[in-house]
Amino acid sequence: MHPPPAFACVVAAVDYAPPADAGVRRYKDGRLADGRALAALMAQAWREAGLAEAGALLTSVPASRRGLRQRGFCPPAELARRLARELGLPFAPWALRRLRE
């Protein structure tokens, strides 16, 4: 038996299939306008799931040094920052630490 996950639920704004998958890849490759659209979709999904409540805190998985060097930015952190702004929640980029590269 596997231990239960350390989180209560998972919410997906879109299926990772065409055309959304192409938008995610473009965003990761530096097309930040796609990040605005993704954050808006994520905010809508969070609101519909009842997760955009007071007291919540958003963070993101830290990028690897290699990924940060290649892209010049951390896509998950930028997306979480946009989502936090959209939902009016605090963003805590310091809350998680990368243990492995």
Contacts in CASP RR format, 6 or more apart in sequence:
PFRMAT RR
TARGET T0000
AUTHOR 0000-0000-0000
METHOD contacts of the structure
MODEL  1
MHPPPAFACVVAAVDYAPPADAGVRRYKDGRLADGRALAALMAQAWREAG
LAEAGALLTSVPASRRGLRQRGFCPPAELARRLARELGLPFAPWALRRLR
E
9 49 0 8 1.000
9 51 0 8 1.000
11 45 0 8 1.000
11 46 0 8 1.000
11 49 0 8 1.000
11 51 0 8 1.000
12 45 0 8 1.000
13 38 0 8 1.000
13 41 0 8 1.000
13 42 0 8 1.000
13 44 0 8 1.000
13 45 0 8 1.000
14 20 0 8 1.000
14 41 0 8 1.000
16 24 0 8 1.000
23 31 0 8 1.000
23 34 0 8 1.000
23 37 0 8 1.000
23 38 0 8 1.000
24 34 0 8 1.000
24 38 0 8 1.000
26 34 0 8 1.000
27 34 0 8 1.000
27 35 0 8 1.000
27 38 0 8 1.000
27 75 0 8 1.000
27 79 0 8 1.000
28 71 0 8 1.000
28 75 0 8 1.000
29 71 0 8 1.000
30 71 0 8 1.000
30 73 0 8 1.000
30 75 0 8 1.000
32 78 0 8 1.000
35 78 0 8 1.000
35 79 0 8 1.000
35 82 0 8 1.000
36 82 0 8 1.000
38 79 0 8 1.000
39 79 0 8 1.000
39 82 0 8 1.000
39 83 0 8 1.000
39 85 0 8 1.000
39 86 0 8 1.000
40 86 0 8 1.000
42 79 0 8 1.000
42 83 0 8 1.000
42 86 0 8 1.000
43 52 0 8 1.000
43 83 0 8 1.000
43 86 0 8 1.000
43 87 0 8 1.000
46 52 0 8 1.000
46 83 0 8 1.000
46 87 0 8 1.000
47 87 0 8 1.000
52 87 0 8 1.000
52 88 0 8 1.000
52 89 0 8 1.000
55 89 0 8 1.000
56 87 0 8 1.000
56 89 0 8 1.000
57 89 0 8 1.000
57 90 0 8 1.000
57 91 0 8 1.000
57 92 0 8 1.000
57 95 0 8 1.000
58 80 0 8 1.000
58 83 0 8 1.000
58 84 0 8 1.000
58 87 0 8 1.000
58 89 0 8 1.000
58 90 0 8 1.000
58 91 0 8 1.000
58 92 0 8 1.000
59 80 0 8 1.000
59 91 0 8 1.000
59 92 0 8 1.000
59 93 0 8 1.000
59 95 0 8 1.000
59 96 0 8 1.000
60 74 0 8 1.000
60 76 0 8 1.000
60 77 0 8 1.000
60 79 0 8 1.000
60 80 0 8 1.000
60 93 0 8 1.000
60 96 0 8 1.000
61 76 0 8 1.000
61 96 0 8 1.000
61 98 0 8 1.000
62 74 0 8 1.000
62 76 0 8 1.000
62 77 0 8 1.000
62 93 0 8 1.000
62 96 0 8 1.000
62 97 0 8 1.000
62 98 0 8 1.000
63 71 0 8 1.000
63 74 0 8 1.000
63 75 0 8 1.000
63 76 0 8 1.000
63 77 0 8 1.000
63 98 0 8 1.000
64 98 0 8 1.000
64 101 0 8 1.000
65 101 0 8 1.000
66 101 0 8 1.000
68 74 0 8 1.000
77 93 0 8 1.000
80 91 0 8 1.000
80 93 0 8 1.000
81 91 0 8 1.000
81 93 0 8 1.000
83 89 0 8 1.000
84 90 0 8 1.000
84 91 0 8 1.000
85 91 0 8 1.000
END
